[in-house]
């Protein structure tokens, strides 16, 4: 304990000095490389300890982040300050885009078609049920707030953050099982549905604030755009991608296969973002579309397989995302008791609501419990919803105040942290019953 | 021409809309992925065209950047705005750190020892001569400014930007020649010397502004710290690195070899930055230190060679650095005629001054002209010097005013752009004379 507090004091005295010592090359030069070294080391140590305890590495990375961020309670504020660093945030965002691209690469469009309708029914149930439950929780526990607050509170529970589940499934070698494709497919559809709900609820709130009514036409247009994007990307992308790789295979230069694939991924991510969806939706679609046959022209150039080329980039950037997500957890928010009831109710609504997904997993031979559990994490999407809510007002009433915001953050945190061990437990349970199978396609 | 202006207008109308279209996930989410896609595509197209013309790919990447940045003259300001994006800037800075690490990996400490004294004499001549020439240019052409302005102007000419040359040498398969090691070794020593000069000149200027004299002790301490870092890092690093890899080889998890190497690289970069040197000095030292024998414990784990693992990361990040450096060139600065004389004199001083390096390449059988040319680029280090000078004052006189700043920027740009073709020409000339040899160690 003496050793620990001594180490913390030493750290506290060293870090700001190191960060400020690089006047000649700009402060962030030193801060950035030091932060990357510490974050990557913490990620690998946390991941190792988690795996030693039989848990997925991602849980260790998240908790390593919570620990680093929580050092501010011991006076080391350096890591807390890093959570607002724009460069680290950018690296983390690229990391999650690359992760979804990599996960998408492991499946093909025809794999997805096999689970398409199941994923759609799973997603629909997994969006509507938590929304209604969250709405009800708001109406019961926040009667003093307007109905828009209740609708919005429900909406923060809708979108599944596929990053955590994708990572757990990949860590456990299940990224290509039928359950994985249903979960990931449903999470993508979820994200689309959640963002459509956000767009619609946001428009409703703005219209209510201006005392105008919203046309059904503009609501319909939002929905059409989102659904059209996915089908359009999968259809058009599958036709454009072979042409693109055929062209770039003729260029001179190095790393052309990797860079062409990254450009394709980033373009689809940007296209998704341009119509108001999450960039990761586009990245996942890009991964689904790309197949070996598209870049066979590169086979003779001595370049590695695309999966092998993307792995070092995700090995570098993905841990940054998860450690940073952990670091953003403010342990002080857990100490605020005034919203404990709402917090507990919201967590229950978030977890129970997604179990409705299991009902959508039609047909036998599927691990329905794991599907429901895999849909639990809200992650960054829930946080984005909450932060948008902070900026919305109806007749001078803030839709999401600081208390509700903290509550949503804790809900996101709990759903994120319970999922890896719960999913691992449920997948092991399924395996022990002898009904599981790796690699469904 | 009609087609081009139509395309520019289309781009102009599309880009801001796409960048602003992602309200739900934060503006920079869409901007970032779109920017990455465009920058990577431009880098590969520019690199292809340069190679088709027999030039190194890096020149094409730089000019692609100049072209994208220059689109603001046609009303497309999106790329100009990207040059101040903190995330892209961070990615570029990590890119150049990874590049120097990769270049360092291609040599060993004992390779460096063979060229050590030669590199030192090359570096010393290459620092002192341009400094004195730049000082003289300032005294002649800027007589109305104080002697501190002249000293500082000379100092902006000292540091070699090793990134460009390292890239050209690697593109041409010469990264392991004796000349390459002398140039890279000298550029690292140069950087140390340049930064020591910057620290000393900066301290002198601040002391003059406060009317106090600077102790020789504090000047000596700056020098000792810098020199001590390099020798200390090479000596200590070679002992610590096998222990570090031996430990991490026992951890559970994925990408452990890559991440351990990155942590080692970032820690040395941070240590260099902490004592006031450029992070790239630490990254290059880290690359020199790491040898296959240090991470032999990973051989049985089925991980690729370290060089193979770092390549996709540099393939992704390094082009971002060079395109961004090109984009930062403001073509309007070329239109300002008031400093044309100073500009021309400074460029001549910068280029001629570094040719003194050739005198330091003692012993026969060396391509001295290529060594002198390889030391020409000032790149980002010269820009950093100039921007620091913008903030320095003596008795109310700004050390670097807006006009001098533009002049230094153009000097940096010209030295950066002339080097790749000049170096390629001089290496080819050496080869044609039959005295060149690939792989000297």
Interface residues (C-beta under 8 A of the other chain):
Chain A: X17 X18 X21 X22 X23 X24 X25 X26 X28 X29 X30 X32 X33 X34 X36 X37 X40 X41 X43 X44 X45 X47 X48 X51 X52 X57 X86 X87 X88 X89 X90 X91 X93 X94 X97 X195 X198 X199 X248 X251 X252 X253 X254 X255 X256 X258 X259 X260 X262 X263 X266 X267 X269 X270 X273 X274 X275 X276 X277 X278 X279 X282 X304 X308 X309 X310 X311 X312 X313 X315 X316 X319 X384 X388
Chain B: X17 X18 X21 X22 X23 X24 X25 X26 X28 X29 X30 X32 X33 X34 X36 X37 X40 X41 X43 X44 X45 X47 X48 X51 X52 X57 X86 X87 X88 X89 X90 X91 X93 X94 X97 X195 X198 X199 X248 X251 X252 X253 X254 X255 X256 X258 X259 X260 X262 X263 X266 X267 X269 X270 X273 X274 X275 X276 X277 X278 X279 X282 X304 X308 X309 X310 X311 X312 X313 X315 X316 X319 X384 X388
